Amino acid sequence: MNRFLSLKARIFLIFGGLVTIIMAAVSVTILFEWRQLILKDQIQNAYAVTQSFSFSVIDALIENESSSHDRYEYLEDFILNFARKNKEIKYVALYDDRNHLRAHSDLTALAREQLHILLVPSYGVRVYPDERYGWIIRCDYPLTIAGKHWGSLRIGFDAAPTRQAIRKLFLLLLILTLISLALILTVIYLFTRRLTYSLTRLVKEMDRVELDSASFEPLPTGNDETGLLAGHFNAMRERLIKSQQDLLEAQRQLLRAEKLASIGRLASGVAHEVNNPLNGIKNCLYTIRKEPANRQLTEKYMALMEEGLAHIETVVRKLLTFSRQSSRHPSHININEEIRLVLSLLAYRLEQKRISVQTELDEQLPPVFADGQLIQEVLMNLLINSYDAVAEQGRVIIRSGRQGDDRVFVSITDDGPGIPPELIE
């Protein structure tokens, strides 16, 4: 009897200690991740507010550029009203292109002295304790448009509510962790009391179980401890299957979200490809209305309009081909055609950045048995990465070819800076 109790104590201490360590690690990780998410959300909000307000400031500067009065005098009241309407804002400061303070929302002498000169412009968002305002989220944003630099905009947001939310989150997580730990330790203790005999039988039954098998038969259950454990094992396997299904669904949703993000980045290029022929069609219609009796001219412009509409149809069809929900059914595809389709969708963005795209495609490649939608997504992501990595007038090289007797390859290289070795590791 003493040996049995000693075994219970050892099991309880081992599992209880492991659970305590794991829950502590998980709680710390969750707290850190939530803290980062809260800060990230507040920083993004601060940046979005600053960016949005900067557009209004730039508009005001442009409107008052030709005025004989100091254009910053009008912005004094403009900034003050903006700060008063937004309670989370501690102060707003506007600097000219020489980094001198020209307008601000805090009219105190101390604030003027502190904010008088922006010594070194450092655009971005910082969270730090300020001697006057306490913890703030400070966002510095350049007032630049069409290559002209008007100055800088600095907005200080109150970070006290964010810190208070993080403290409440810490207390809540600590309480939940302690409650969960107490419940888990109680379950472990009760479980160790009931786990007394017939473990060999259960092990033999479990050895014959394959969780991935579609023809799985539940373990036999009974009224003893082994039967209870077998019942829990059967339920656990059902939950694992459900979790696997949920994970696969989440992966599909993530792939869909990534595709939608790529489509969003293609929007400007698609709009450009559609607007150009639309403008041409409008011009043709205008000319036809001016001379409706000129049949030869009408036929000429009708042909041009049909050509423009065909171009629009082609662009839209390519976009729909890329954006439709993938069936995940592989088939024989031409890998070079997939490359050209993705390149045509990205052509406008590449031209805007004056990126030179060089293709070295092996036209003798055999068909590839693969999912065309997934191949397009991979190619799109790789080309977007290259687009983000290279500077203006950069260079991207796309190659395709054979690799052995039964494989083909696609490589995309660019002259970007690459990934630092420490990040690769």
C-alpha positions in Angstrom: 0.0 0.0 0.0 2.8 2.4 0.8 4.5 1.6 -2.5 1.3 2.4 -4.3 1.0 5.7 -2.5 4.7 6.4 -3.2 4.0 5.8 -6.9 1.1 8.2 -6.9 3.3 10.8 -5.2 6.0 10.4 -7.9 3.5 10.6 -10.7 1.8 13.6 -9.2 5.1 15.4 -8.6 6.4 14.7 -12.1 3.3 15.6 -14.0 2.4 18.4 -11.7 5.9 19.9 -12.0 5.9 19.6 -15.8 2.4 21.1 -16.1 3.4 24.0 -13.8 6.5 24.7 -15.9 4.7 24.5 -19.2 1.8 26.6 -18.1 4.2 29.2 -16.7 6.1 29.3 -20.0 2.9 29.4 -22.0 1.5 32.2 -19.8 4.6 34.3 -20.2 4.6 33.7 -23.9 0.9 34.6 -24.2 1.4 37.7 -22.1 4.4 38.8 -24.2 2.5 38.2 -27.5 -0.6 40.0 -26.3 1.5 42.9 -25.1 3.2 43.0 -28.5 -0.2 42.9 -30.2 -1.6 45.7 -28.1 1.4 47.9 -28.7 1.4 47.1 -32.3 -2.3 48.0 -32.6 -1.7 51.3 -30.8 1.4 52.1 -32.9 -0.5 51.3 -36.1 -3.4 53.5 -34.9 -1.0 56.3 -34.0 0.7 56.1 -37.4 -2.6 56.0 -39.3 -3.9 59.0 -37.4 -0.6 60.9 -38.0 -0.5 59.9 -41.7 -4.2 60.9 -42.2 -3.7 64.3 -40.5 -0.5 64.9 -42.4 -2.6 64.9 -45.7 -4.8 67.6 -44.3 -1.8 69.6 -43.2 -0.2 69.3 -46.6 -3.4 70.4 -48.3 -3.5 73.4 -46.0 0.1 74.3 -46.8 -0.5 74.0 -50.5 -3.7 76.2 -50.3 -1.8 78.9 -48.4 1.4 78.7 -50.3 0.7 81.7 -52.4 -0.7 83.7 -49.6 1.2 86.8 -48.5 0.7 85.9 -44.8 2.6 83.3 -42.9 0.9 80.1 -44.0 1.7 78.5 -40.6 -0.5 81.0 -38.7 -3.6 79.3 -40.1 -2.2 75.9 -39.1 -1.9 77.0 -35.4 -5.7 77.0 -34.9 -6.1 74.0 -37.2 -3.7 71.9 -35.1 -5.1 73.1 -31.8 -8.7 72.2 -32.9 -7.5 68.8 -34.0 -5.7 68.1 -30.7 -8.8 69.2 -28.7 -11.1 66.9 -30.6 -8.8 63.9 -30.0 -8.5 63.3 -26.3 -5.8 60.7 -26.7 -3.5 63.2 -28.2 -1.1 64.9 -25.8 0.4 67.4 -28.3 0.8 68.2 -32.0 3.9 69.9 -33.3 4.6 71.1 -36.9 8.1 71.8 -38.1 9.2 73.5 -41.3 11.7 72.2 -43.7 14.5 73.6 -41.6 13.3 71.6 -38.6 12.1 74.7 -36.7 8.8 74.6 -34.8 6.1 76.6 -36.6 2.9 75.5 -35.0 1.9 73.5 -31.9 -1.1 72.6 -29.8 0.5 73.0 -26.3 0.8 76.8 -25.7 2.8 76.6 -22.5 6.3 78.1 -22.5 7.8 74.8 -21.3 6.3 73.0 -24.3 7.6 75.6 -26.6 11.1 75.2 -25.2 11.0 71.5 -25.4 9.7 71.3 -28.9 11.4 74.3 -30.3 13.9 72.7 -32.7 13.8 69.2 -34.1 17.5 68.5 -34.1 17.6 65.3 -36.1 14.4 64.2 -37.9 13.8 60.5 -37.1 10.6 59.5 -38.8 8.6 56.6 -37.3 6.9 55.7 -34.0 8.4 55.5 -30.5 7.0 54.5 -27.2 8.9 56.1 -24.3 8.5 58.0 -21.0 8.4 61.8 -21.4 9.4 64.1 -18.6 6.3 66.3 -19.2 3.7 64.1 -20.6 4.5 60.7 -19.1 4.4 57.6 -21.2 3.5 58.6 -24.8 3.5 57.1 -28.3 5.3 59.6 -30.4 4.9 59.5 -34.2 7.1 61.6 -36.5 5.9 61.8 -40.1 7.4 63.7 -43.1 5.3 66.2 -44.9 6.4 65.4 -48.4 4.5 65.3 -51.6 5.6 65.2 -55.3 9.2 65.4 -54.2 8.7 68.6 -52.2 9.5 68.5 -48.5 7.4 70.8 -46.4 8.7 69.8 -43.0 7.7 67.3 -40.3 4.6 66.5 -38.3 5.0 65.2 -34.7 2.1 63.9 -32.7 2.3 62.6 -29.1 -0.4 60.1 -28.1 -1.2 59.2 -24.5 0.2 55.7 -23.8 -1.2 55.5 -20.2 -4.4 53.7 -21.2 -2.3 51.1 -23.1 0.0 50.5 -20.1 -3.1 50.2 -17.9 -4.6 47.7 -20.3 -1.4 45.6 -20.3 -1.4 45.6 -16.5 -5.0 44.4 -16.4 -4.1 41.8 -18.9 -1.2 40.6 -16.7 -3.4 40.3 -13.6 -6.2 38.5 -15.6 -3.7 36.1 -17.1 -2.1 35.4 -13.7 -5.5 34.6 -12.2 -6.5 32.4 -15.1 -3.2 30.6 -15.0 -3.5 29.9 -11.2 -7.0 28.7 -11.6 -6.2 26.5 -14.6 -3.1 25.1 -12.8 -5.1 24.3 -9.7 -7.8 22.5 -11.8 -5.1 20.6 -13.8 -3.3 19.5 -10.7 -6.6 18.4 -9.2 -7.3 16.3 -12.3 -3.8 14.8 -12.2 -4.2 13.8 -8.6 -7.5 12.2 -9.2 -6.2 10.4 -12.2 -3.2 9.0 -10.4 -5.5 7.6 -7.7 -7.6 5.7 -10.2 -4.7 4.4 -12.4 -3.9 1.2 -10.5 -3.9 -1.9 -12.6 -4.5 -3.5 -16.0 -2.1 -1.0 -17.7 -0.5 -3.8 -19.7 -3.8 -4.6 -21.4 -4.3 -1.0 -22.3 -0.8 -0.7 -23.7 -1.4 -3.7 -26.0 -4.7 -2.3 -27.2 -3.1 1.1 -27.8 -0.2 -0.5 -29.8 -2.8 -1.7 -32.3 -4.3 1.7 -32.8 -3.3 4.0 -35.7 -4.6 7.5 -35.2 -4.3 8.2 -39.0 -6.2 5.1 -39.9 -9.6 5.8 -41.4 -10.8 2.3 -40.2 -10.0 3.0 -36.6 -12.0 1.0 -34.1 -12.5 2.6 -30.6 -10.6 1.0 -27.8 -12.8 -1.2 -25.6 -14.1 0.5 -22.5 -15.2 -0.8 -19.2 -16.0 0.0 -15.6 -12.4 -0.2 -14.4 -9.6 2.4 -14.6 -8.3 1.0 -17.9 -11.7 1.3 -19.4 -12.0 4.9 -18.3 -8.6 5.7 -19.7 -9.5 4.0 -23.0 -12.7 6.1 -23.2 -10.6 9.3 -22.7 -8.2 8.1 -25.4 -11.1 7.5 -27.9 -12.4 11.0 -27.1 -8.9 12.5 -27.5 -8.5 11.0 -30.9 -11.8 12.5 -32.0 -10.7 15.9 -30.8 -7.4 15.4 -32.7 -9.3 14.6 -35.8 -11.5 17.7 -35.3 -8.4 19.8 -34.6 -6.7 18.5 -37.8 -9.8 19.5 -39.8 -9.9 22.9 -38.2 -6.2 23.4 -38.9 -6.6 22.5 -42.6 -9.5 24.9 -42.8 -7.5 27.6 -41.2 -4.6 26.9 -43.7 -7.1 27.3 -46.6 -8.4 30.5 -45.2 -4.8 31.8 -44.7 -3.9 30.9 -48.3 -7.1 32.7 -49.4 -6.1 35.8 -47.4 -2.6 35.8 -48.9 -4.1 35.7 -52.3 -6.5 38.6 -51.6 -3.5 40.6 -50.3 -1.7 39.9 -53.5 -4.8 41.0 -55.5 -4.9 44.2 -53.5 -1.3 45.0 -54.5 -2.3 44.4 -58.1 -5.2 46.8 -58.0 -3.3 49.8 -59.2 -1.9 47.9 -62.2 -5.2 46.5 -63.2 -6.9 49.9 -62.9 -4.2 51.3 -65.2 -4.7 48.6 -67.7 -8.4 49.1 -67.7 -8.5 52.9 -67.7 -6.2 53.3 -70.7 -8.6 51.5 -73.2 -11.6 53.1 -71.5 -10.2 56.5 -72.2 -9.6 55.5 -75.8 -13.2 54.2 -76.1 -14.5 57.5 -74.7 -12.5 59.5 -77.3 -13.8 57.2 -80.1 -17.4 57.8 -79.0 -16.8 61.5 -78.8 -15.4 61.6 -82.4 -18.3 59.4 -83.7 -20.9 61.8 -82.2 -19.2 64.7 -83.9 -19.5 63.1 -87.3 -22.3 60.5 -87.1 -22.7 60.5 -90.9 -19.1 59.5 -91.6 -19.5 55.8 -92.0 -15.8 55.1 -92.8 -14.7 57.0 -89.7 -17.3 55.2 -87.6 -16.2 51.8 -88.7 -12.6 52.7 -88.0 -13.4 53.8 -84.5 -15.7 50.9 -83.9 -12.8 48.6 -84.6 -10.6 50.5 -82.2 -13.3 50.3 -79.5 -13.6 46.5 -80.0 -9.9 46.2 -79.6 -10.0 48.2 -76.4 -12.8 46.1 -75.0 -11.0 42.9 -75.9 -8.0 44.2 -74.0 -10.1 45.0 -70.9 -11.7 41.5 -71.2 -8.2 39.9 -71.3 -7.0 41.9 -68.2 -10.2 41.0 -66.2 -10.0 37.4 -67.3 -6.4 37.1 -66.1 -7.3 38.7 -62.8 -10.3 36.3 -62.3 -8.1 33.4 -63.2 -5.6 34.3 -60.5 -8.2 35.3 -57.9 -10.7 32.5 -58.1 -10.9 29.9 -55.3 -8.5 27.1 -56.0 -9.9 23.7 -56.4 -6.7 22.1 -55.3 -6.9 19.5 -58.1 -3.6 19.1 -60.0 -3.5 18.8 -63.7 -1.0 19.1 -66.6 0.0 22.7 -66.9 2.5 24.8 -68.9 4.8 26.3 -66.3 5.9 29.1 -68.7 2.3 30.2 -69.3 1.8 30.5 -65.6 5.0 32.7 -65.4 3.7 34.9 -68.2 0.3 35.2 -66.6 1.7 36.4 -63.3 4.1 38.7 -65.0 1.3 40.3 -67.0 -0.6 41.0 -63.7 2.5 42.6 -62.2 3.7 44.4 -65.3 2.3 47.9 -64.4 3.9 47.9 -60.9 7.2 46.7 -62.3 7.1 49.5 -65.0 6.3 52.1 -62.3 9.5 51.1 -60.5 11.4 50.8 -63.8 12.4 47.3 -62.9 14.0 45.4 -65.8 12.5 41.8 -66.0 14.6 39.4 -68.0 13.0 36.0 -68.8 15.0 33.0 -69.8 12.3 30.4 -70.4 12.9 26.9 -71.9 10.1 26.7 -74.4 10.7 22.9 -74.8 9.6 22.1 -71.3 7.1 19.3 -71.0 3.7 19.8 -69.2 4.0 19.7 -65.4 1.5 17.8 -63.2 0.7 20.4 -60.5 -2.0 22.7 -59.2 -2.0 25.8 -61.4 -3.5 28.0 -58.8 -0.9 27.1 -56.2 1.9 27.6 -58.7 0.5 31.1 -59.5 0.4 32.0 -55.8 4.0 30.9 -55.3 5.2 32.8 -58.4 3.3 35.9 -57.3 4.7 35.9 -53.8 8.3 35.4 -55.1 7.9 38.3 -57.6 6.3 40.6 -55.0 9.3 39.8 -52.7 11.7 40.7 -55.5 9.7 43.9 -56.2 10.0 44.9 -52.6 13.7 44.0 -52.4 15.1 45.8 -55.4 15.6 49.5 -55.8 14.3 51.6 -58.7 15.8 50.5 -62.0 16.5 47.1 -60.4 16.7 43.9 -62.2 14.8 40.6 -61.9 15.7 37.4 -63.8 13.2 34.6 -64.3 14.5 31.2 -65.6 12.8 27.9 -66.3 14.4 24.7 -67.5 14.9 21.0 -66.9 16.5 19.4 -63.9 17.3 15.8 -64.6 15.0 13.7 -66.7 11.8 14.0 -64.7 11.9 17.5 -63.1 11.7 21.1 -64.2 12.8 24.2 -62.2 11.8 27.9 -62.0 14.3 30.3 -60.5 13.7 34.0 -59.7 16.8 36.2 -58.9 17.1 39.9 -58.3 19.8 42.4 -57.5 18.3 43.4 -54.1 20.4 43.4 -50.9 19.3 39.9 -49.9 18.5 38.6 -46.4 21.2 39.0 -43.7 22.7 35.7 -42.6 21.5 36.1 -39.1 17.9 36.4 -40.2 18.3 33.3 -42.5 19.5 31.3 -39.5 
